[in-house]
Amino acid sequence: MSKKALCIGINDYPGTQNDLSGCVNDANDWAATLTARGFTVSKLIDAQATKAAMVAGIGGLVSGAAKGDTVVITEGPFAGLEAAYRMADAEQRVMVLLHILSQPVPVQIDAARLRKVS
């Protein structure tokens, strides 16, 4: 199975006084670390990180998952749980199968909240 990652770092928030200073460095550091561990890494830095680019990038990660692949939920109420990938059911949502109380439970979740386990 392939290992893929998307690293996003946004320091520059145009038109605001809310710029940050370490996000781009963090994204670059994560990209280097993941590359060293055999991941194919895509990066979106500052102006590259448009909503469309992020949705497409995240979709690209999830589109590589096949039915039965193990994914990890990274955000939300199910964060940290592993699940079996079932299918994409809309542009930004996927269906996964969680094991809750020893029972398989289908759950619809935002694709951005998943990462594929090698």
C-alpha positions as CSV (number, residue, x, y, z in Angstrom):
1,M,0.0,0.0,0.0
2,S,1.2,3.5,-0.7
3,K,1.8,6.0,2.0
4,K,0.6,9.5,1.1
5,A,0.5,12.7,3.1
6,L,-0.6,16.3,2.6
7,C,1.1,19.0,4.7
8,I,-0.6,22.4,4.9
9,G,1.2,25.5,6.3
10,I,-0.4,28.9,6.4
11,N,1.4,31.8,7.9
12,D,0.1,34.6,5.7
13,Y,-3.5,35.6,6.1
14,P,-3.8,38.5,3.6
15,G,-5.9,41.5,4.7
16,T,-5.7,40.6,8.3
17,Q,-3.3,41.2,11.2
18,N,-3.6,37.6,12.2
19,D,-0.5,36.2,10.4
20,L,1.3,33.4,12.1
21,S,5.0,32.5,12.2
22,G,5.6,28.8,12.5
23,C,3.0,27.0,10.4
24,V,5.0,26.9,7.2
25,N,8.1,25.7,9.1
26,D,6.0,23.0,10.7
27,A,4.6,21.9,7.4
28,N,8.0,21.7,5.8
29,D,9.4,19.8,8.8
30,W,6.6,17.3,8.7
31,A,7.0,16.9,5.0
32,A,10.7,16.2,5.4
33,T,10.1,13.7,8.2
34,L,7.3,11.9,6.3
35,T,9.4,11.8,3.1
36,A,12.2,10.2,5.1
37,R,9.8,7.5,6.2
38,G,8.7,6.6,2.7
39,F,5.7,8.8,2.3
40,T,4.9,10.7,-1.0
41,V,4.2,14.2,0.3
42,S,2.3,17.0,-1.2
43,K,2.5,20.5,0.4
44,L,0.2,23.5,0.2
45,I,2.0,26.6,1.6
46,D,0.4,30.0,2.2
47,A,-1.4,31.3,-1.0
48,Q,-1.4,27.8,-2.4
49,A,-3.7,26.6,0.4
50,T,-7.0,27.8,-1.1
51,K,-10.1,26.0,0.0
52,A,-10.3,24.4,-3.5
53,A,-6.7,23.2,-3.3
54,M,-7.2,21.8,0.2
55,V,-10.4,20.0,-0.7
56,A,-8.7,18.5,-3.8
57,G,-5.6,17.5,-1.8
58,I,-7.6,15.8,0.9
59,G,-9.8,14.2,-1.6
60,G,-6.7,12.8,-3.4
61,L,-5.6,11.2,-0.1
62,V,-8.9,9.6,0.5
63,S,-9.5,8.6,-3.1
64,G,-6.4,6.3,-2.9
65,A,-8.2,4.3,-0.2
66,A,-9.9,1.1,-1.2
67,K,-12.7,-0.8,0.4
68,G,-11.3,-2.6,3.5
69,D,-8.2,-0.3,3.9
70,T,-7.6,0.8,7.5
71,V,-7.9,4.6,8.1
72,V,-7.5,6.6,11.2
73,I,-10.0,9.4,12.1
74,T,-7.9,12.4,13.0
75,E,-10.5,14.9,14.3
76,G,-14.0,15.1,15.8
77,P,-15.8,12.8,18.2
78,F,-14.2,9.6,16.8
79,A,-10.6,11.0,16.8
80,G,-8.0,8.3,17.3
81,L,-10.2,5.4,16.2
82,E,-9.3,3.2,13.4
83,A,-12.0,2.2,10.9
84,A,-12.4,0.2,7.7
85,Y,-12.8,2.4,4.7
86,R,-16.0,1.5,2.8
87,M,-16.7,4.2,0.1
88,A,-16.9,7.8,-0.8
89,D,-20.6,8.9,-0.6
90,A,-20.3,12.5,-1.6
91,E,-17.7,15.1,-2.5
92,Q,-16.3,15.6,1.0
93,R,-17.7,12.7,3.0
94,V,-16.9,9.0,3.2
95,M,-18.4,6.0,4.7
96,V,-16.3,4.0,7.2
97,L,-17.1,1.0,9.4
98,L,-16.3,1.5,13.1
99,H,-16.3,-1.3,15.7
100,I,-18.2,0.1,18.7
101,L,-19.0,-2.3,21.5
102,S,-17.8,-5.2,19.4
103,Q,-20.3,-4.4,16.7
104,P,-19.6,-3.0,13.2
105,V,-21.3,0.4,12.9
106,P,-21.3,2.3,9.5
107,V,-20.5,6.0,10.1
108,Q,-20.5,8.8,7.6
109,I,-17.6,11.2,8.2
110,D,-15.9,14.2,6.7
111,A,-13.0,13.0,4.5
112,A,-10.7,15.6,5.9
113,R,-10.9,13.8,9.2
114,L,-9.3,10.6,8.0
115,R,-5.8,9.5,7.2
116,K,-4.9,6.2,5.6
117,V,-2.8,3.7,7.7
118,S,-0.1,2.1,5.6
